[in-house]
Amino acid sequence: MAIIGILVSMMLPVVSRVYRKAKATAEEVEEPEVAERLQRAVFNYCAGHAQYEFVSKTDFLNKCVLPPKCHQWVETSYTDFVPFNYLDSTNKLVITFHFGNKYAHTDYFTKGSLTVSQ
């Protein structure tokens, strides 16, 4: 049993690295679709609520009906969120996704890219 325990403990870091690399690759492939769905969902909410206001990431998630994958991406700790409302300038940076291998890739959204029809 001790030998098996030692072998498993030696394999765990390798398995963890392989899992993270596979997840990072999946994030890179999924990102364009996640971004498009996020933009569509937030635009739909803001179009229906002219005086929208998002005071926190949680508030944003509760108000906008995001598809599950978008919700998951916004909810993660490696996504930056800045509160915004209908009075802010359209070029204000409000969401930044960090994704991929070692979170080296970023995609960001301004208030205008989320709330103005494109």
N, C-alpha and C positions, 0 to 999 in steps of 0.2 A: 504494500500500500504506500509506503514512504517513497518508493521509486516512482510510482505513478504520480503521486503528489508533486514530486520534484519536476518530472517531465511536463506536467500540466502547467506548473508555475513558470516554466521556461517558455512554453508556447503562448501563454496569455498575452504578452506584449506584442508578439508577432501577429496574432489574430486581431488584436485591437488596432494595430496599424493598418492591416488589410481592410478591416471594416471601415475605418475612417476614410481611407483612400477611395473605396467604393462609394461611400456616402458623398464625398466631395465631388466625385465625377458625376453622380446622379444630380447633385445640386446645380452643377454647371449646365447640364442638359436641360433641366427643368426650369431654370431661371427665366427665360423669355416668356414662357407660358404663365408662370406665377406673376410676373410683372404685369402682363396684359390683363389678367383676371383681377389683380389688385386695382389697377387703374379703372377698369370698368365698374367694379363694385363700389369704389369710393365715389366715382363720378355719379353713379345712380343715386347714392345716398345724398350727396350734396345738391344734386338737381332737385330732389324732393324736399330738401330742408334748406331754404335759402339762407337762413342765419345759423349755419352749422358751426359747431365749436367742439374741438377735441382737446381735452385738457391733459390727457395721459394716454399711454399706449393701451391701457385697459379700457378706458373710455372709448377710444377709437375702435377697439375690437368689439365692444358691446354695441356700439351704434351701427357700424357698417356690417352688413351680412356678407362676410368674406367666405369664399370657398375654403374647404378644410386645409388644403395645402398652403394657401395664402395666410390663413389664420395662424398656422403653425410657423411659417417663416416670420411673420410680424411678432409673434409671441416670444421668439427665441432671444436669448441674451446677447447674441451677436447682431442684432438689428437695433439701430439707433432710431429713436423717435423724438421729434420736437413738437410740442403742442402748437396747434394752429387753429385759426377760425376764419370766417368769411371776410374779416377786415384786414388780414395780413396781405402783404404783397405777394404776387403770384410767383416770384422767383425765390421765395423763402424755401430753403431745403428742409423737408419735414420727415422723410424716411430714408434711411440708408441700410441696404442689405450688405452684409459681409458673408461671402459664401465661397465654396470651393476648397481646394487644398490649402490648409493653414489659413483659411478665410482671406486669402490674398486678393480675391476679386470683389469688386463692389459695384452696386447699382444703386442709384439714388433717385429720389423723386422730389420734385418741388411741389408746392401747393398748386401751381398752375398745371403741372402735368397730371395731377390727380383730379382737379376740379373743373378744368376747362375742356370742352369737347374738342377732340383731336381728329 
